[in-house]
């Protein structure tokens, strides 16, 4: 099973390397290549996760197609034959883990949608009775479904960590009409995905979306409802006081919390059983969500 930690496509201009994705400038469009790198606690780990890049691309492809009736997306093509002559020597590497996208201007807000009391939301609720500053009824337990789906925007601080902001701050950043549109579409996409996943035995606890401006339109960009951007749990085990099975990075987060790592770079090497466990969960998520085994 081949892994790709970093791409190097001679003749194609590398625009930047993200934590997981390598982005190439193809002029009118961008080429997003998803590697097998793993990021957790805002650090990139030195060990690739087999099939991860393929899984993320295939799941994003599935959801971009599902939500296209709600909002336009940045997708141009998933077929490497459409990527231009510079890509032809790399068809094999590009297949299954890359996408050609419109060159949109990213909006400076991450749109987080929460449906359940989990993670940092649970910690804040215990301390303050709120989630990202939004008052929540008392008496809820960890993992409880929230009375209403919450929209909790965030921005990237200089340190690279997500920083929660209020909706009023979001309005000041992007304008009232755009902020309202992003909130409305984020919640609509979450509700659609939550219902479809729950029917397949998966709880979509929370997720985040990114939007961009393409001429006079706001479109959905980046990735969509993947195990990297979402918390996905087995519905049967997602109960208060029960150890829940997840399909996302929570497995590796739990392992890291049990170590003495200070969550500062450089990230440590992961044991083989953790690498294998993450890969298996991502592959299982892909099969459940898309109905197909990823070709990796």
PAZAPA-4460 file (N, C-alpha, C; in steps of 0.05 Angstrom, whole numbers, plus 32768, in hexadecimal, padded with zeros to 4 digits):
% residues 296
    n_x    n_y    n_z   ca_x   ca_y   ca_z    c_x    c_y    c_z   seq   type   mol
   8011   7FE8   8000   8000   8000   8000   8012   8019   8000     1      X     A
   8013   8027   7FEA   8025   803E   7FE7   801B   8056   7FF7     2      X     A
   802D   8064   8004   8026   807D   8011   8036   8094   8004     3      X     A
   802A   80AB   8005   8037   80C3   7FFA   8037   80D9   8010     4      X     A
   804F   80DE   801B   8051   80F2   8030   8053   810E   8025     5      X     A
   805F   8111   800D   8063   812B   8002   8065   8128   7FE3     6      X     A
   8058   8139   7FD5   8059   8138   7FB8   806F   814B   7FAD     7      X     A
   807A   8143   7F96   808E   8154   7F89   808A   814F   7F6B     8      X     A
   807A   8160   7F5E   8073   815D   7F42   8083   8172   7F32     9      X     A
   8099   8169   7F26   80A9   817B   7F16   8099   8186   7EFE    10      X     A
   809C   819F   7EF9   808D   81AC   7EE3   8072   81B8   7EEC    11      X     A
   806B   81B3   7F06   8052   81BE   7F11   805B   81D1   7F28    12      X     A
   804F   81E9   7F29   8058   81FC   7F3D   804A   81F8   7F58    13      X     A
   805A   81F0   7F6C   8050   81EC   7F87   804A   8207   7F93    14      X     A
   8031   820B   7F9A   8028   8224   7FA6   802D   8224   7FC4    15      X     A
   8025   820E   7FD1   802B   820B   7FEE   8025   81EF   7FF7    16      X     A
   8031   81E8   800D   802B   81CF   801B   801C   81D5   8034    17      X     A
   8004   81CA   8036   7FF5   81CC   804F   7FFD   81B5   8061    18      X     A
   7FED   81B2   8076   7FF3   819C   8089   7FEF   8181   807B    19      X     A
   7FDC   817F   806A   7FD5   8165   805D   7FD7   8168   803E    20      X     A
   7FCF   817F   8034   7FCD   8182   8017   7FE4   8192   800B    21      X     A
   7FEC   818A   7FF3   7FFF   8199   7FE3   7FEF   81A7   7FCC    22      X     A
   7FF3   81C1   7FC9   7FE2   81D0   7FB6   7FF4   81DB   7FA0    23      X     A
   7FEC   81D5   7F87   7FFC   81DD   7F6F   7FEC   81F2   7F60    24      X     A
   7FFB   8205   7F55   7FF0   821B   7F46   7FEF   8213   7F28    25      X     A
   7FD7   8210   7F1D   7FD5   8209   7F01   7FCA   8220   7EF0    26      X     A
   7FCE   8238   7EFB   7FC4   824F   7EEC   7FA8   8256   7EF4    27      X     A
   7F95   8250   7EE2   7F79   8256   7EE7   7F6E   8246   7EFF    28      X     A
   7F79   822E   7F02   7F6F   821C   7F18   7F86   8215   7F2A    29      X     A
   7F7E   8208   7F40   7F92   81FC   7F53   7F8E   81DE   7F53    30      X     A
   7FA4   81D0   7F58   7FA4   81B3   7F5C   7FA9   81AD   7F79    31      X     A
   7F96   81A0   7F86   7F99   8198   7FA2   7F9F   817B   7FA3    32      X     A
   7FB7   8174   7FAE   7FC0   8159   7FB0   7FC1   8151   7FCE    33      X     A
   7FB2   813D   7FD5   7FB0   8135   7FF1   7FC3   811F   7FF8    34      X     A
   7FD6   8125   8009   7FEB   8112   8011   7FE0   80FF   8027    35      X     A
   7FF2   80EE   8031   7FEB   80DD   8048   7FF5   80E8   8062    36      X     A
   7FFC   8102   8063   8005   810E   807B   7FEE   810F   8090    37      X     A
   7FF6   810E   80A9   7FE3   810F   80BF   7FE9   8128   80D0    38      X     A
   7FD4   8138   80D5   7FD7   814F   80E7   7FC5   814B   80FF    39      X     A
   7FCF   8151   8116   7FBF   8150   812F   7FCA   8165   8142    40      X     A
   7FB9   8173   8150   7FC1   8188   8163   7FD3   819C   8154    41      X     A
   7FCC   81A1   813B   7FDA   81B5   812A   7FF7   81AE   8124    42      X     A
   7FFE   8195   8127   8019   818C   8120   8017   8176   810A    43      X     A
   802A   8176   80F8   802B   8161   80E3   803E   814B   80EC    44      X     A
   8035   8133   80EB   8044   811C   80F5   8057   8111   80DF    45      X     A
   806D   8104   80E7   8080   80FB   80D3   8079   80E1   80C5    46      X     A
   8064   80D4   80CE   805D   80BA   80C2   8044   80BC   80B1    47      X     A
   8045   80B4   8098   802D   80B4   8087   8019   809F   8090    48      X     A
   7FFF   80A4   808A   7FEA   8092   8091   7FE0   8085   8077    49      X     A
   7FE4   806B   8073   7FDC   805E   805A   7FBF   8064   8052    50      X     A
   7FBC   806C   8039   7FA1   8071   802C   7F94   808B   8035    51      X     A
   7F9F   8099   8047   7F91   80B0   8052   7F8B   80C5   803D    52      X     A
   7F9E   80CC   802C   7F99   80E0   8017   7F83   80D8   8004    53      X     A
   7F82   80BF   7FFD   7F6E   80B5   7FEB   7F52   80B6   7FF8    54      X     A
   7F51   80AD   8012   7F38   80AE   8021   7F2D   80CA   8022    55      X     A
   7F3E   80DD   802A   7F35   80F9   802D   7F2A   8104   8012    56      X     A
   7F38   80FD   7FFC   7F2F   8107   7FE2   7F14   80FB   7FDA    57      X     A
   7F12   80E0   7FDE   7EF9   80D3   7FD6   7EE1   80DB   7FE6    58      X     A
   7EE5   80DF   8000   7ECF   80E8   8011   7EC7   8105   800A    59      X     A
   7EDB   8116   8006   7ED5   8132   7FFD   7EC5   8131   7FE3    60      X     A
   7ECE   8121   7FD0   7EC0   811F   7FB7   7EA3   8117   7FBA    61      X     A
   7E9E   8103   7FCB   7E83   80FB   7FD0   7E72   8112   7FDB    62      X     A
   7E7C   8120   7FEF   7E6C   8135   7FFC   7E6A   814E   7FEA    63      X     A
   7E7F   8155   7FDC   7E7C   816C   7FCA   7E66   8167   7FB6    64      X     A
   7E63   814E   7FAC   7E4E   8148   7F9A   7E32   8149   7FA8    65      X     A
   7E31   8140   7FC1   7E18   813F   7FD0   7E0E   815C   7FD6    66      X     A
   7E20   816E   7FDC   7E18   8189   7FE5   7E17   819E   7FCE    67      X     A
   7E1D   8195   7FB6   7E1D   81A8   7FA0   7E02   81B6   7F9B    68      X     A
   7DED   81A9   7FA4   7DD2   81B6   7FA1   7DCE   81CC   7FB6    69      X     A
   7DDF   81CB   7FCB   7DDD   81DF   7FE1   7DEE   81F7   7FDB    70      X     A
   7E06   81F2   7FD1   7E1A   8208   7FCC   7E2D   81FF   7FB6    71      X     A
   7E36   8211   7FA5   7E4B   820A   7F92   7E65   8203   7FA0    72      X     A
   7E75   81F2   7F95   7E8F   81EA   7FA1   7EA6   81F2   7F8E    73      X     A
   7EBE   81EF   7F98   7ED5   81F7   7F87   7EDE   81E1   7F74    74      X     A
   7ED0   81CA   7F73   7ED9   81B4   7F63   7ED6   81BA   7F45    75      X     A
   7EEC   81B4   7F36   7EEB   81B4   7F19   7EEC   8198   7F0E    76      X     A
   7EFE   8187   7F19   7F01   816C   7F10   7F11   815B   7F24    77      X     A
   7F0A   8142   7F25   7F1A   812F   7F34   7F2B   811D   7F22    78      X     A
   7F28   8121   7F08   7F35   810F   7EF4   7F50   811B   7EEB    79      X     A
   7F67   810E   7EF1   7F81   8119   7EEA   7F84   8120   7ECC    80      X     A
   7F75   8113   7EBB   7F77   8119   7E9E   7F6E   8136   7E98    81      X     A
   7F60   8142   7EAB   7F56   815E   7EA8   7F6A   8172   7EB4    82      X     A
   7F80   8169   7EBF   7F92   817B   7ECE   7FA7   8189   7EBD    83      X     A
   7FA7   8183   7EA3   7FBB   8190   7E91   7FD3   817F   7E8B    84      X     A
   7FE3   8188   7E78   7FF9   8178   7E6F   800F   8174   7E84    85      X     A
   8012   8188   7E96   8027   8186   7EAA   8021   816F   7EBD    86      X     A
   8008   8167   7EC0   8000   8152   7ED2   8003   8136   7EC6    87      X     A
   8006   8134   7EAC   8005   811A   7E9E   801A   8106   7EA9    88      X     A
   8033   810F   7EAF   8046   80FB   7EB9   803F   80F0   7ED4    89      X     A
   802C   80FC   7EE2   8026   80F5   7EFE   800A   80EA   7F02    90      X     A
   7FFE   80E0   7EEC   7FE2   80D7   7EED   7FDF   80C2   7F03    91      X     A
   7FF2   80AF   7F05   7FEF   809A   7F19   7FEE   80A5   7F36    92      X     A
   8000   80B7   7F3C   8000   80C2   7F57   7FE8   80D4   7F5C    93      X     A
   7FDF   80E2   7F48   7FC8   80F5   7F4C   7FAD   80E7   7F4E    94      X     A
   7FAA   80D0   7F42   7F90   80C2   7F41   7F87   80BB   7F5D    95      X     A
   7F6F   80C4   7F63   7F62   80BC   7F7D   7F68   80CF   7F94    96      X     A
   7F7C   80E0   7F91   7F83   80F1   7FA8   7F88   810E   7FA1    97      X     A
   7F7C   8117   7F8B   7F80   8132   7F82   7F67   813E   7F76    98      X     A
   7F65   8158   7F76   7F4E   8165   7F6A   7F56   8180   7F5E    99      X     A
   7F4B   8186   7F47   7F4F   81A0   7F3A   7F39   81B2   7F43   100      X     A
   7F40   81CA   7F4D   7F2C   81DB   7F59   7F2E   81F8   7F4E   101      X     A
   7F18   8206   7F51   7F18   8223   7F4A   7F2A   8232   7F5E   102      X     A
   7F37   8247   7F54   7F48   8257   7F64   7F37   826C   7F73   103      X     A
   7F2C   8264   7F8A   7F1B   8276   7F99   7F2C   8285   7FAE   104      X     A
   7F22   829C   7FB7   7F2F   82AA   7FCD   7F23   82A0   7FE7   105      X     A
   7F33   8292   7FF7   7F29   8287   8011   7F1F   829D   8023   106      X     A
   7F08   8299   8030   7EFF   82AB   8044   7F0B   82A4   805F   107      X     A
   7F12   82B8   806F   7F23   82B4   8087   7F15   82A9   809F   108      X     A
   7F01   8298   809C   7EF2   828C   80B2   7EED   826F   80AD   109      X     A
   7EF2   825E   80C1   7EEB   8242   80C0   7ECF   8240   80CC   110      X     A
   7EBD   8232   80BE   7EA1   822F   80C7   7E9D   8215   80D5   111      X     A
   7E9D   8215   80EF   7E9A   81FD   80FF   7E7D   81FA   8106   112      X     A
   7E73   81E1   8103   7E57   81DB   810A   7E57   81C4   811D   113      X     A
   7E49   81C7   8134   7E49   81B4   8149   7E2D   81AA   814E   114      X     A
   7E2A   818F   814F   7E10   8184   8155   7E0E   8176   8170   115      X     A
   7E26   8172   817D   7E27   8163   8196   7E3B   8170   81A9   116      X     A
   7E37   816A   81C2   7E48   8175   81D7   7E61   8163   81DB   117      X     A
   7E76   816A   81CE   7E8E   8159   81CD   7EA7   8169   81CC   118      X     A
   7EBD   815D   81D4   7ED8   816A   81D2   7ED9   8184   81E1   119      X     A
   7EE4   8199   81D3   7EE7   81B3   81E0   7ECC   81BF   81E8   120      X     A
   7EB7   81B8   81D9   7E9D   81C3   81DF   7E94   81B9   81FA   121      X     A
   7E99   819F   8200   7E91   8193   821A   7EA1   81A0   8230   122      X     A
   7EBB   81A4   822B   7ECC   81B0   8240   7EC3   81CC   8247   123      X     A
   7EBC   81DC   8233   7EB2   81F8   8239   7E97   81F7   8247   124      X     A
   7E86   81E5   823E   7E6B   81E2   824A   7E6E   81DC   8268   125      X     A
   7E80   81CA   826F   7E84   81C3   828B   7E8D   81DB   829B   126      X     A
   7E9E   81EC   8290   7EA9   8203   829E   7E96   821B   829F   127      X     A
   7E88   8220   8288   7E7A   8239   8285   7E5C   8236   827D   128      X     A
   7E54   821E   8277   7E38   821A   826E   7E33   8225   8252   129      X     A
   7E49   8227   8243   7E46   8232   8228   7E58   8222   8215   130      X     A
   7E54   8227   81FA   7E65   821B   81E6   7E6D   8232   81D3   131      X     A
   7E87   8238   81D3   7E91   824F   81C3   7E82   8268   81C9   132      X     A
   7E7C   826C   81E3   7E6F   8284   81EC   7E51   8284   81E9   133      X     A
   7E45   826E   81DD   7E28   826D   81D9   7E1C   825D   81F1   134      X     A
   7E0A   826A   81FF   7DFD   825D   8216   7DEE   8244   820E   135      X     A
   7DF1   822F   821E   7DE4   8215   8218   7DD4   820D   8231   136      X     A
   7DBC   8200   822E   7DAD   81F8   8245   7DBD   81E6   8258   137      X     A
   7DB8   81E8   8272   7DC7   81D7   8285   7DBD   81BB   8285   138      X     A
   7DCD   81A9   8292   7DC4   818D   8295   7DCC   817A   827F   139      X     A
   7DDB   8183   826B   7DE3   8172   8256   7DFB   8161   825D   140      X     A
   7DFE   814A   8251   7E14   8138   8256   7E27   8138   823E   141      X     A
   7E3F   8130   8243   7E52   812D   822C   7E47   811B   8217   142      X     A
   7E49   8123   81FE   7E40   8115   81E6   7E22   8119   81E1   143      X     A
   7E14   8128   81F2   7DF8   812D   81ED   7DF5   813E   81D3   144      X     A
   7DDF   8139   81C6   7DD8   8149   81AF   7DD0   8165   81B8   145      X     A
   7DDB   817A   81AB   7DD4   8195   81B3   7DB8   819C   81AC   146      X     A
   7DAA   81AD   81BC   7D8E   81B4   81B5   7D8C   81C0   8199   147      X     A
   7DA0   81CF   8190   7DA1   81DA   8175   7DBD   81D7   816A   148      X     A
   7DBF   81D3   8150   7DD9   81D2   8144   7DE6   81ED   8147   149      X     A
   7E00   81ED   814F   7E0E   8206   8155   7E22   820C   813E   150      X     A
   7E23   8225   8137   7E37   822F   8124   7E4B   823F   8134   151      X     A
   7E64   8236   8134   7E79   8243   8145   7E91   8249   8133   152      X     A
   7E93   8260   8127   7EA8   8267   8115   7EC3   8268   8123   153      X     A
   7ED8   8265   8113   7EF4   8267   811E   7F06   8273   8109   154      X     A
   7F1C   827E   8112   7F31   8287   8100   7F4B   827A   8108   155      X     A
   7F5F   827C   80F7   7F7A   8272   80FD   7F8A   8288   810B   156      X     A
   7F93   8282   8123   7FA5   8295   8131   7FC1   8293   8125   157      X     A
   7FD3   82A6   812C   7FEE   82A5   8121   7FFD   828C   8129   158      X     A
   7FF5   827F   813F   8002   8266   8147   7FF9   824F   8136   159      X     A
   7FE4   8253   8126   7FDA   823D   8115   7FC3   822E   8121   160      X     A
   7FBD   8234   813A   7FA6   8227   8147   7F8C   8235   8140   161      X     A
   7F76   8225   8141   7F5C   8231   813C   7F55   8243   8155   162      X     A
   7F49   825A   814F   7F41   826C   8164   7F23   8273   8160   163      X     A
   7F13   826B   8174   7EF6   8271   8172   7EF1   828E   8171   164      X     A
   7EDD   8296   8161   7ED5   82B2   8160   7EB6   82B3   8162   165      X     A
   7EAB   82CA   8169   7E8E   82CC   816A   7E83   82D1   814E   166      X     A
   7E6A   82CD   814A   7E5E   82D3   8130   7E60   82F0   8129   167      X     A
   7E5F   8301   813E   7E62   831E   8139   7E7E   8324   812E   168      X     A
   7E92   8317   8138   7EAD   831A   812E   7EAF   8310   8111   169      X     A
   7EA1   82FA   810C   7EA1   82EF   80F0   7E94   8303   80DD   170      X     A
   7E7F   8310   80E6   7E72   8324   80D5   7E85   833B   80CE   171      X     A
   7E95   8343   80E2   7EA8   8359   80DD   7EBE   8350   80C9   172      X     A
   7EC5   8337   80C9   7EDA   832C   80B7   7ED1   8329   809B   173      X     A
   7EB8   831F   8097   7EB0   8319   807B   7E97   8328   8072   174      X     A
   7E8B   8337   8084   7E72   8345   807C   7E5A   8336   8085   175      X     A
   7E44   8344   808B   7E2C   8338   8096   7E1F   8324   8083   176      X     A
   7E1C   832C   806A   7E0E   831A   8057   7E1E   8300   8052   177      X     A
   7E38   8303   804F   7E49   82EB   804B   7E49   82D9   8064   178      X     A
   7E4B   82E5   807B   7E4B   82D6   8094   7E31   82C7   8097   179      X     A
   7E1A   82D3   8092   7E00   82C6   8094   7DFE   82AF   8080   180      X     A
   7E08   82B3   8068   7E08   829F   8053   7E19   8287   805C   181      X     A
   7E31   828C   8066   7E43   8276   806E   7E37   8266   8085   182      X     A
   7E2B   8274   8098   7E1E   8266   80AE   7E07   8254   80A5   183      X     A
   7DF6   8260   8094   7DDE   8252   808A   7DE6   8239   807B   184      X     A
   7DFA   823B   8069   7E02   8225   8058   7E11   8210   8069   185      X     A
   7E21   8218   807C   7E2F   8205   808D   7E1C   81F3   809C   186      X     A
   7E08   8200   80A8   7DF4   81F0   80B7   7DE3   81DE   80A5   187      X     A
   7DDC   81E8   808E   7DCD   81D8   807B   7DDD   81BF   8072   188      X     A
   7DF6   81C3   806C   7E07   81AC   8064   7E0A   8198   807B   189      X     A
   7E0F   81A3   8093   7E11   8191   80AA   7DF8   8181   80AE   190      X     A
   7DE1   818D   80AD   7DC8   817F   80B2   7DC3   8169   809D   191      X     A
   7DCA   816F   8083   7DC7   815B   806E   7DDA   8143   8074   192      X     A
   7DF3   8149   807A   7E07   8134   807E   7E01   8124   8098   193      X     A
   7DF8   8132   80AD   7DF2   8125   80C6   7DDC   8110   80C2   194      X     A
   7DC7   8117   80B3   7DB1   8105   80AF   7DBA   80ED   809E   195      X     A
   7DCA   80F2   8089   7DD2   80DC   8078   7DE6   80C9   8086   196      X     A
   7DF7   80D4   8096   7E0A   80C3   80A5   7DFD   80B4   80BB   197      X     A
   7DEA   80C0   80C9   7DDC   80B2   80DF   7DCD   809A   80D4   198      X     A
   7DC3   809C   80BC   7DB5   8085   80AF   7DC9   806E   80A9   199      X     A
   7DE3   8075   80A9   7DF7   8060   80A4   7E06   8059   80BE   200      X     A
   7DFB   8061   80D4   7E07   8059   80EE   7E1E   806A   80F7   201      X     A
   7E20   8083   80ED   7E36   8095   80F4   7E2B   80AF   80FE   202      X     A
   7E36   80B9   8115   7E2F   80D3   8120   7E43   80E8   8117   203      X     A
   7E39   80FD   810A   7E4A   8114   8102   7E48   8127   811A   204      X     A
   7E5C   8126   812B   7E5C   8136   8143   7E60   8154   813D   205      X     A
   7E75   815A   812D   7E7A   8175   8125   7E8B   8174   810C   206      X     A
   7E8D   818B   80FE   7E9D   818C   80E6   7EA4   81AA   80E1   207      X     A
   7EB5   81AE   80CE   7EBC   81CA   80C6   7EBD   81CC   80A8   208      X     A
   7EB5   81E4   809E   7EB5   81EA   8082   7EC6   8203   807D   209      X     A
   7ECF   8205   8064   7EDC   821D   805B   7ECF   8227   8041   210      X     A
   7ECE   8241   803F   7EC1   824D   8028   7ED4   8260   801A   211      X     A
   7ECF   8265   8001   7EDF   8278   7FF2   7ECE   8289   7FDF   212      X     A
   7EDA   829E   7FD6   7ECC   82B0   7FC3   7ED6   82AC   7FA7   213      X     A
   7EC4   82A5   7F95   7ECA   82A1   7F79   7EBA   82B5   7F69   214      X     A
   7EC7   82CB   7F60   7EB9   82E1   7F53   7EA3   82EB   7F65   215      X     A
   7E8A   82E9   7F5E   7E75   82F4   7F6F   7E66   82DE   7F7F   216      X     A
   7E72   82C6   7F81   7E66   82B0   7F8F   7E76   82A7   7FA7   217      X     A
   7E68   829D   7FBB   7E75   8290   7FD2   7E72   8272   7FCD   218      X     A
   7E89   8264   7FCE   7E88   8247   7FC8   7E96   8237   7FDF   219      X     A
   7E90   821E   7FDF   7E9C   820C   7FF3   7EB7   8202   7FE9   220      X     A
   7ECC   8204   7FF9   7EE7   81FD   7FF0   7EF4   81E9   8004   221      X     A
   7F0D   81E3   7FFF   7F1D   81D2   8010   7F14   81B5   8010   222      X     A
   7F0D   81AA   8027   7F03   818E   8028   7EE6   818F   8033   223      X     A
   7ED9   8178   8033   7EBD   8178   803B   7EB6   815E   804B   224      X     A
   7EB1   8162   8065   7EA6   814C   8076   7EB8   8133   8076   225      X     A
   7ED2   8138   8078   7EE5   8121   8079   7EEB   811B   8096   226      X     A
   7EF9   8104   809B   7F01   80FE   80B6   7F16   8111   80C1   227      X     A
   7F23   8121   80B0   7F36   8136   80B9   7F27   814E   80C2   228      X     A
   7F10   8154   80B7   7F02   816D   80BE   7EE9   8169   80CF   229      X     A
   7EE4   8150   80D6   7ECB   8149   80E4   7ED0   8135   80FB   230      X     A
   7EBE   8135   810E   7EBE   811F   8122   7EA8   810C   8119   231      X     A
   7EB0   80F3   8115   7E9D   80DE   810B   7E9E   80C6   811E   232      X     A
   7E88   80BF   812A   7E87   80A9   813D   7E73   8094   8135   233      X     A
   7E78   807B   813F   7E65   8065   813B   7E4D   806C   814D   234      X     A
   7E35   806D   8141   7E1D   8076   814F   7E17   8064   8167   235      X     A
   7E1B   804A   8165   7E14   8037   817A   7E25   803C   8194   236      X     A
   7E3D   8047   8190   7E4E   804B   81A8   7E4F   8068   81B0   237      X     A
   7E42   807A   81A2   7E44   8096   81A9   7E2F   809D   81BE   238      X     A
   7E37   8096   81D7   7E25   8099   81EE   7E35   80A4   8206   239      X     A
   7E28   80B4   8218   7E36   80BE   822F   7E42   80A7   8240   240      X     A
   7E5A   80AA   8249   7E67   8096   825A   7E71   807D   824C   241      X     A
   7E6F   807D   8232   7E77   8065   8222   7E8F   806D   8211   242      X     A
   7EA3   805B   820F   7EBA   8060   81FD   7EB0   805E   81E1   243      X     A
   7EB1   8073   81D2   7EA5   8074   81B7   7EB9   806D   81A2   244      X     A
   7EB1   805F   818D   7EC2   8059   8176   7EC0   806F   8162   245      X     A
   7ED7   8078   8158   7ED6   808E   8145   7EE3   8086   812B   246      X     A
   7EDC   8095   8116   7EE8   8091   80FB   7EFB   80A7   80F3   247      X     A
   7F03   80B8   8106   7F12   80CF   8100   7F2D   80D0   810F   248      X     A
   7F38   80E7   8112   7F52   80EA   811F   7F51   80E8   813D   249      X     A
   7F39   80E4   8149   7F37   80E2   8166   7F47   80CB   8170   250      X     A
   7F49   80B6   8161   7F59   809E   8168   7F76   80A6   816E   251      X     A
   7F82   80B6   815C   7F9E   80BE   8160   7FA0   80D3   8176   252      X     A
   7F8C   80E5   8177   7F8C   80F9   818D   7F8C   80EC   81A8   253      X     A
   7F7B   80D7   81AB   7F79   80C9   81C5   7F94   80BD   81CC   254      X     A
   7FA1   80B1   81B8   7FBC   80A5   81BD   7FCF   80BB   81C5   255      X     A
   7FD0   80D1   81B7   7FE3   80E6   81BD   7FDE   80F2   81D9   256      X     A
   7FC5   80F4   81E1   7FBE   80FE   81FC   7FCA   80EC   8212   257      X     A
   7FCE   80D2   820B   7FD8   80BF   821F   7FF6   80BF   8221   258      X     A
   8004   80CE   820F   8021   80D0   820F   802A   80E9   821E   259      X     A
   8044   80EE   821E   804E   8106   822C   8055   811C   8218   260      X     A
   804C   8119   81FF   8052   812D   81EB   8044   8148   81F3   261      X     A
   8053   815E   81EF   8049   8178   81F8   8038   8186   81E2   262      X     A
   8033   8178   81CC   8023   8182   81B6   8031   819A   81A7   263      X     A
   804B   819A   81A9   805B   81AE   819B   806C   819F   8187   264      X     A
   8072   81AC   816F   8083   819F   815C   809F   819C   8167   265      X     A
   80AE   8188   815E   80A6   8174   8149   8094   815F   8155   266      X     A
   8081   8156   8144   806F   8140   814D   807E   8126   814E   267      X     A
   8077   8115   8161   8085   80FB   8164   807D   80E7   814E   268      X     A
   808D   80D2   814B   8085   80BC   813A   806F   80AD   8147   269      X     A
   805D   80A1   8137   8047   8092   8142   804D   8074   8140   270      X     A
   8044   8064   8154   8049   8048   8153   803A   803B   813C   271      X     A
   8044   8024   8131   8037   8017   811A   8019   8011   811F   272      X     A
   8012   8009   8138   7FF6   8002   813D   7FE4   801A   813C   273      X     A
   7FEE   8032   8142   7FDE   804B   8141   7FDB   8053   8123   274      X     A
   7FF0   8051   8114   7FEF   8057   80F7   7FDB   8044   80EA   275      X     A
   7FDC   802B   80F0   7FCA   8017   80E4   7FAD   801D   80ED   276      X     A
   7FA9   8024   8107   7F8E   8029   8111   7F82   8042   8104   277      X     A
   7F91   8057   80FF   7F87   806F   80F2   7F7F   8068   80D5   278      X     A
   7F91   805A   80C7   7F8B   8052   80AB   7F72   8042   80A9   279      X     A
   7F6F   802E   80BB   7F57   801D   80BA   7F3D   802D   80BF   280      X     A
   7F3E   8040   80D1   7F26   8050   80D7   7F1F   8062   80BF   281      X     A
   7F33   806E   80B2   7F2E   807F   809B   7F22   806E   8084   282      X     A
   7F2D   8056   8080   7F23   8045   806A   7F06   803C   8070   283      X     A
   7F00   8036   8089   7EE5   802E   8091   7ED2   8046   808D   284      X     A
   7EDA   805E   8094   7ECA   8076   8090   7EC3   8079   8073   285      X     A
   7ED7   8076   8062   7ED2   8079   8045   7EBE   8065   803B   286      X     A
   7EC0   804D   8044   7EAD   8038   803A   7E90   803E   8043   287      X     A
   7E8E   8046   805C   7E73   804C   8067   7E67   8065   805A   288      X     A
   7E77   807A   8056   7E6D   8093   804C   7E67   8091   802E   289      X     A
   7E79   8087   801F   7E76   8087   8001   7E6A   806E   7FF6   290      X     A
   7E6B   8058   8006   7E61   803F   7FFD   7E75   8030   7FEC   291      X     A
   7E8E   803A   7FEA   7EA3   802E   7FD9   7EBD   802C   7FE9   292      X     A
   7ECC   8018   7FE2   7EE7   8016   7FED   7EF9   8029   7FDD   293      X     A
   7F0A   8039   7FEB   7F1B   804B   7FDD   7F30   803C   7FCD   294      X     A
   7F37   8046   7FB5   7F4B   803A   7FA5   7F67   8045   7FAC   295      X     A
   7F74   8036   7FBE   7F8E   8040   7FC7   7FA1   8028   7FCA   296      X     A
***
